[in-house]
Amino acid sequence: MPALSDHVAIVTGASSGIGEATAKHLATEGATVVLAARREGRLNDLKNAIEADGGTALVVPTDVTDRDAVKALAQRTVDEYGRIDVLVNNAGVMPLTYLHNMQTDDWYSTVDINLYGVLHAIEAVLPTMIEQERGHVVNVSSTAGRKVYPGGAVYSATKYGVRALSEGMRQELGPRFGIRVTCIEPGAVATELTDTISDEELKKDSAKMFSKLTPLEAERIAESIVYAVTAPASATVAEILVMPTDQMR
Ligand SMILES: NC(=O)c1ccc[n+]([C@@H]2O[C@H](COP(=O)([O-])OP(=O)(O)OC[C@H]3O[C@@H](n4cnc5c(N)ncnc54)[C@H](OP(=O)(O)O)[C@@H]3O)[C@@H](O)[C@H]2O)c1
């Protein structure tokens, strides 16, 4: 019997990168996966791939900055399957930019997606998980949630926030409601994440930095998430930091 055969998991940011890999891995472990992101075509392709491998997936196109849409995502999941066992709070952007370049739209969109988006999903699933007296929230932070670099001030602010939020959630929701909370902190991973960087000065500098390391494949992060989710219910894997071996900081 696959480890997650009776589980229903919502994955935000499932249309690419870490979210896509995680949805596939959870489905391979038997979970029914609910795929959320904005690009519906990519989500449908993923659903087809999962179903071709014998899994079950539901596509619910969702913009995580839209609080009502995220509530509707959770409601649709409960309507279809009657439960929510796992939320992988993964949707995020990283439009790194030097503060002096005043690309302030990037600052605010980063906070809207990486922090408010995460809160929206927690708000949407928590009543169901509390009622079930079980559930697992996996929040995706970053090494940038532990260290700050020039160009990453706002991104780091959101990822430090996600890490703090995760620890607070673990303390409040584990002992009282049996809800587990895991914070995943990847180092560099080869995904589409850097596509949102439009600060030309920063792009040049970061190209130099990234040329010195070998980014991980998204599958390595998906495997970590599966490890946390498949641990016995009595064990909370509170934090996982996964970095490329040749990444210094
Ligand atoms: N790659 C890395 O090196 C790295 C390192 C540490 C942490 N992380 C974190 O890992 C998470 C996933 O990133 P990734 O590396 O897999 O990058 P990615 O390939 O760019 O994936 C980002 C995902 O977030 C979704 N997304 C963005 N804005 C959204 C919105 N408003 N509403 C719903 N979905 C939205 C995107 O889907 P749509 O565009 O279709 O909406 C996409 O599926 C992020 O939280 C990121 O900060 C990544």
The ligand as an SDF file (V2000), in Angstrom:
LIG
                    3D

 48 52  0  0  0  0  0  0  0  0999 V2000
   14.5580   27.6200   -7.1090 N   0  0  0  0  0  0  0  0  0  0  0  0
   15.2430   27.9280   -6.0220 C   0  0  0  0  0  0  0  0  0  0  0  0
   16.4850   28.0720   -6.0630 O   0  0  0  0  0  0  0  0  0  0  0  0
   14.5290   28.0970   -4.7060 C   0  0  0  0  0  0  0  0  0  0  0  0
   15.3040   28.1740   -3.5470 C   0  0  0  0  0  0  0  0  0  0  0  0
   14.6700   28.3660   -2.3270 C   0  0  0  0  0  0  0  0  0  0  0  0
   13.2970   28.4730   -2.2640 C   0  0  0  0  0  0  0  0  0  0  0  0
   12.5550   28.4030   -3.4000 N   0  0  0  0  0  0  0  0  0  0  0  0
   11.1010   28.5600   -3.2900 C   0  0  0  0  0  0  0  0  0  0  0  0
   10.4680   27.4690   -3.8950 O   0  0  0  0  0  0  0  0  0  0  0  0
    9.1490   27.8470   -4.2750 C   0  0  0  0  0  0  0  0  0  0  0  0
    8.8800   27.3450   -5.6890 C   0  0  0  0  0  0  0  0  0  0  0  0
    9.7370   28.0190   -6.5880 O   0  0  0  0  0  0  0  0  0  0  0  0
   10.4550   27.2940   -7.8190 P   0  0  0  0  0  0  0  0  0  0  0  0
   11.9020   27.4090   -7.5880 O   0  0  0  0  0  0  0  0  0  0  0  0
    9.8580   25.9820   -8.0750 O   0  0  0  0  0  0  0  0  0  0  0  0
   10.1210   28.3500   -8.9730 O   0  0  0  0  0  0  0  0  0  0  0  0
    9.1270   28.2960  -10.2300 P   0  0  0  0  0  0  0  0  0  0  0  0
    9.4740   27.1630  -11.1240 O   0  0  0  0  0  0  0  0  0  0  0  0
    9.1500   29.6720  -10.7900 O   0  0  0  0  0  0  0  0  0  0  0  0
    7.7240   27.9970   -9.5520 O   0  0  0  0  0  0  0  0  0  0  0  0
    6.9880   28.9920   -8.9020 C   0  0  0  0  0  0  0  0  0  0  0  0
    5.5510   28.5370   -8.8390 C   0  0  0  0  0  0  0  0  0  0  0  0
    4.8020   29.5300   -8.1200 O   0  0  0  0  0  0  0  0  0  0  0  0
    3.6320   29.8040   -8.8680 C   0  0  0  0  0  0  0  0  0  0  0  0
    3.1470   31.1550   -8.6090 N   0  0  0  0  0  0  0  0  0  0  0  0
    3.8080   32.3230   -8.7260 C   0  0  0  0  0  0  0  0  0  0  0  0
    2.9770   33.3460   -8.4520 N   0  0  0  0  0  0  0  0  0  0  0  0
    1.7590   32.7940   -8.1600 C   0  0  0  0  0  0  0  0  0  0  0  0
    0.4980   33.3230   -7.8240 C   0  0  0  0  0  0  0  0  0  0  0  0
    0.2840   34.6350   -7.7150 N   0  0  0  0  0  0  0  0  0  0  0  0
   -0.5300   32.4660   -7.6020 N   0  0  0  0  0  0  0  0  0  0  0  0
   -0.3420   31.1300   -7.7160 C   0  0  0  0  0  0  0  0  0  0  0  0
    0.8350   30.5720   -8.0430 N   0  0  0  0  0  0  0  0  0  0  0  0
    1.8640   31.4010   -8.2640 C   0  0  0  0  0  0  0  0  0  0  0  0
    4.0330   29.6290  -10.3260 C   0  0  0  0  0  0  0  0  0  0  0  0
    2.8770   29.3170  -11.1050 O   0  0  0  0  0  0  0  0  0  0  0  0
    2.0920   30.2930  -12.0870 P   0  0  0  0  0  0  0  0  0  0  0  0
    3.0900   31.2540  -12.6600 O   0  0  0  0  0  0  0  0  0  0  0  0
    1.5010   29.3550  -13.0870 O   0  0  0  0  0  0  0  0  0  0  0  0
    1.0560   30.9470  -11.2260 O   0  0  0  0  0  0  0  0  0  0  0  0
    4.9250   28.4010  -10.2180 C   0  0  0  0  0  0  0  0  0  0  0  0
    4.1610   27.2350  -10.2580 O   0  0  0  0  0  0  0  0  0  0  0  0
    9.0770   29.3670   -4.1110 C   0  0  0  0  0  0  0  0  0  0  0  0
    8.3990   29.6790   -2.9250 O   0  0  0  0  0  0  0  0  0  0  0  0
   10.5280   29.7650   -4.0070 C   0  0  0  0  0  0  0  0  0  0  0  0
   10.7170   30.9700   -3.2980 O   0  0  0  0  0  0  0  0  0  0  0  0
   13.1450   28.1920   -4.6140 C   0  0  0  0  0  0  0  0  0  0  0  0
  1  2  1  0
  2  3  2  0
  2  4  1  0
  4  5  1  0
  4 48  2  0
  5  6  2  0
  6  7  1  0
  7  8  2  0
  8  9  1  0
  8 48  1  0
  9 10  1  0
  9 46  1  0
 10 11  1  0
 11 12  1  0
 11 44  1  0
 12 13  1  0
 13 14  1  0
 14 15  2  0
 14 16  1  0
 14 17  1  0
 17 18  1  0
 18 19  2  0
 18 20  1  0
 18 21  1  0
 21 22  1  0
 22 23  1  0
 23 24  1  0
 23 42  1  0
 24 25  1  0
 25 26  1  0
 25 36  1  0
 26 27  1  0
 26 35  1  0
 27 28  2  0
 28 29  1  0
 29 30  1  0
 29 35  2  0
 30 31  1  0
 30 32  2  0
 32 33  1  0
 33 34  2  0
 34 35  1  0
 36 37  1  0
 36 42  1  0
 37 38  1  0
 38 39  2  0
 38 40  1  0
 38 41  1  0
 42 43  1  0
 44 45  1  0
 44 46  1  0
 46 47  1  0
M  CHG  2   8   1  16  -1
M  END
$$$$
